Amino acid sequence: MSTLYLLHKPYRMLSQFTDREGGDRGPRATLADVIDVPGIYPAGRLDHDSEGLLLLSDDGELIHRISHPRHKQPKTYRVQVEGTPDDAALQALRDGVVLKDGMTKPAKVRRLEASGLPERDPPVDPKRHPVTTWLELTIGEGRNRQVRRMTAHVGHPTLRLVRVAIGPWRLDGLAPGEWRRETLHAPSRRGGPGRASARRPKTAPRGGKR
């Protein structure tokens, strides 16, 4: 069995436990500020200005199965974009768009009436961005800042991006800075963690913002 930690990474936090570079404004927030389990590492990453689900474990093989592109774990994002995308823009995302590093694979895309997410601190400025739309996108790739580049390509830059699912694991029930633990069975014969291998969360420890 392996242990997996599901963390809601807050906005403007690094997807690592130390800030190796720092900056003019001093050290940036890191994972060490919200989770203090020793010996765990993230499976993949989220950008400093992105939020949402980050998976961590002390099992290197599990991290590889989750993060390696060969296993094609789909990732779902809720994205607040500038303006109101029309049907043609959404269809372009579904069909795939041409970025500098090539054509993207088709994505699942739908409009949302509301994000269903907690407010960001600070929020998107309504004076600078008076009209915005929430979308939900599911992609099977992991290119650098891919979702942001896709929405910008169709004329609607991303203002806020929150990852809500990686494969069978979901962000549900976690506030920014909170986490929960899951115990996984042995991997499936196909080598991926799979839905059948993951138990539902028990009454798990949570870490709040510090």
C-alpha positions as MATLAB code, in Angstrom:
seq = 'MSTLYLLHKPYRMLSQFTDREGGDRGPRATLADVIDVPGIYPAGRLDHDSEGLLLLSDDGELIHRISHPRHKQPKTYRVQVEGTPDDAALQALRDGVVLKDGMTKPAKVRRLEASGLPERDPPVDPKRHPVTTWLELTIGEGRNRQVRRMTAHVGHPTLRLVRVAIGPWRLDGLAPGEWRRETLHAPSRRGGPGRASARRPKTAPRGGKR';
ca = [
       0.000    0.000    0.000;
       1.015    3.614   -0.555;
      -0.062    6.870    1.004;
      -1.147    9.821   -1.101;
      -1.721   13.350    0.157;
      -4.222   15.613   -1.588;
      -3.459   19.301   -1.025;
      -5.303   22.446   -2.106;
      -2.379   24.659   -3.128;
      -3.205   28.317   -2.506;
      -2.624   31.180   -4.932;
       0.924   32.522   -5.031;
       2.499   29.490   -3.378;
       5.376   27.481   -4.861;
       4.828   23.780   -5.612;
       7.941   22.905   -3.587;
       9.054   22.897    0.021;
      11.815   25.512   -0.234;
      12.231   28.806   -2.072;
      15.619   28.387   -3.720;
      15.567   31.713   -5.511;
      13.742   34.052   -3.182;
      13.150   37.489   -4.582;
      13.273   41.199   -3.963;
      10.236   40.918   -1.706;
      11.706   38.158    0.436;
      10.904   34.431    0.658;
       7.764   33.211   -1.092;
       5.184   30.862    0.408;
       6.008   27.171   -0.029;
       4.351   23.820    0.668;
       6.171   23.747    4.016;
       3.825   26.499    5.174;
       0.758   24.231    4.942;
       1.867   20.581    5.208;
       4.583   19.231    7.521;
       4.627   15.514    6.617;
       8.305   14.495    6.280;
       9.711   12.814    3.200;
       6.929   13.564    0.715;
       7.262   15.123   -2.728;
       4.750   16.499   -5.233;
       3.692   14.474   -8.268;
       3.872   17.266  -10.835;
       3.400   20.924  -10.096;
       1.199   23.974  -10.342;
       2.460   27.410  -11.293;
       2.993   30.030   -8.602;
      -0.131   31.894   -9.737;
      -2.305   28.767  -10.140;
      -4.337   27.045   -7.436;
      -5.905   23.739   -6.652;
      -5.166   20.043   -6.408;
      -1.593   18.920   -5.854;
      -0.793   15.257   -5.127;
       2.149   14.310   -2.888;
       3.648   11.021   -1.697;
       6.800    9.433   -0.309;
       6.434    6.615   -2.876;
       8.643    7.418   -5.874;
       7.026    4.804   -8.093;
       3.559    6.192   -7.345;
       4.737    9.733   -8.090;
       6.079    8.501  -11.438;
       2.819    6.729  -12.323;
       0.803    9.857  -11.577;
       3.033   12.447  -13.187;
       4.567   10.705  -16.216;
       2.830   11.670  -19.497;
       2.806    8.033  -20.607;
       0.071    7.253  -18.082;
      -2.102   10.133  -19.368;
      -3.866   11.068  -16.176;
      -6.547   13.573  -17.279;
      -6.486   16.891  -15.444;
      -9.550   19.084  -14.937;
      -9.388   22.830  -14.353;
     -11.902   25.545  -13.569;
     -10.787   28.673  -15.327;
     -11.996   32.257  -15.051;
     -11.382   33.930  -18.392;
     -11.721   37.477  -19.611;
     -14.859   38.231  -21.613;
     -17.511   35.802  -22.824;
     -16.267   33.027  -25.128;
     -18.688   32.225  -27.931;
     -19.482   28.763  -29.233;
     -16.769   29.001  -31.879;
     -14.084   29.691  -29.257;
     -15.209   26.733  -27.155;
     -15.308   24.465  -30.190;
     -11.766   25.491  -31.101;
     -10.592   24.372  -27.660;
     -12.442   21.077  -28.106;
     -10.883   20.499  -31.521;
      -7.361   21.552  -30.532;
      -5.460   24.780  -31.168;
      -2.016   25.400  -32.633;
       0.454   26.721  -30.049;
       4.154   27.444  -30.497;
       4.969   23.879  -29.418;
       2.403   22.273  -31.699;
      -1.234   21.289  -31.898;
      -3.007   20.548  -28.643;
      -5.074   17.420  -28.256;
      -8.854   17.848  -28.068;
     -10.105   19.085  -24.707;
     -13.415   18.693  -22.918;
     -14.847   22.172  -22.336;
     -18.042   23.510  -20.818;
     -19.307   26.807  -19.454;
     -20.108   27.104  -15.752;
     -22.750   29.307  -14.172;
     -20.543   29.579  -11.075;
     -17.134   28.255  -10.103;
     -18.196   26.487   -6.908;
     -14.850   27.561   -5.443;
     -13.866   29.727   -2.476;
     -12.923   33.321   -3.213;
      -9.302   34.005   -4.016;
      -7.230   36.353   -1.877;
      -6.815   38.793   -3.553;
      -9.760   38.393   -5.946;
      -9.699   39.183   -9.646;
     -10.156   42.969   -9.912;
     -13.695   43.653  -11.212;
     -12.733   47.161  -12.319;
      -9.998   45.873  -14.621;
     -12.014   42.826  -15.693;
     -15.727   43.743  -15.545;
     -16.867   40.771  -17.690;
     -15.556   37.267  -16.981;
     -16.692   33.698  -17.624;
     -15.972   30.438  -15.802;
     -15.079   27.404  -17.891;
     -14.230   23.831  -16.998;
     -11.532   22.207  -19.148;
     -10.224   18.652  -19.045;
      -6.974   17.913  -20.885;
      -4.780   14.840  -21.224;
      -1.489   16.692  -21.723;
       0.865   18.548  -19.407;
       2.580   21.274  -21.391;
       3.911   24.341  -19.625;
       1.047   26.767  -18.854;
      -1.015   24.952  -21.445;
      -4.518   25.968  -20.350;
      -3.529   29.627  -20.102;
      -2.016   29.532  -23.579;
      -5.074   27.768  -25.010;
      -7.586   30.308  -23.704;
      -5.371   33.213  -24.769;
      -5.153   31.685  -28.259;
      -8.941   31.898  -28.665;
      -8.999   35.492  -27.388;
      -9.926   35.016  -23.724;
      -6.914   35.248  -21.386;
      -7.068   33.266  -18.156;
      -7.439   35.393  -15.025;
      -7.724   32.594  -12.477;
      -6.922   28.881  -12.806;
      -7.818   26.163  -10.301;
      -7.092   22.463  -10.835;
      -9.986   20.445   -9.440;
      -9.083   16.873  -10.475;
      -6.191   14.630  -11.489;
      -7.408   11.271  -12.735;
      -9.738    9.860  -10.053;
      -8.634   12.305   -7.355;
     -10.656   15.448   -6.732;
     -10.264   18.672   -4.789;
     -13.727   18.331   -3.234;
     -14.001   19.456    0.377;
     -10.576   21.084    0.688;
     -10.180   24.799    1.354;
      -6.962   26.546    0.260;
      -4.084   25.274    2.406;
      -5.961   22.165    3.582;
      -5.018   18.565    2.837;
      -6.195   14.996    3.378;
      -4.599   11.570    3.214;
      -5.640    8.527    1.182;
      -4.326    4.967    1.339;
      -3.954    3.224   -2.004;
      -3.932   -0.480   -2.799;
      -1.237   -2.023   -4.993;
      -1.182   -0.633   -8.552;
      -3.257   -2.246  -11.251;
      -1.687   -4.616  -13.780;
      -1.634   -1.780  -16.282;
       0.778    0.114  -14.064;
      -1.448    3.073  -13.287;
      -3.024    3.889   -9.926;
      -6.541    3.591  -11.385;
      -9.841    4.409   -9.753;
     -10.212    0.934   -8.302;
      -6.963    1.262   -6.394;
      -7.915    4.336   -4.383;
     -10.006    4.194   -1.236;
     -12.360    6.966   -0.342;
     -10.794    9.364    2.197;
     -11.161    8.360    5.821;
     -11.499   10.890    8.581;
      -8.157   12.306    7.606;
      -5.898   14.885    9.166;
      -6.088   18.335    7.671;
      -3.612   21.129    7.791;
      -4.842   24.693    7.768;
      -2.997   27.794    6.683;
      -0.217   28.827    8.975;
];
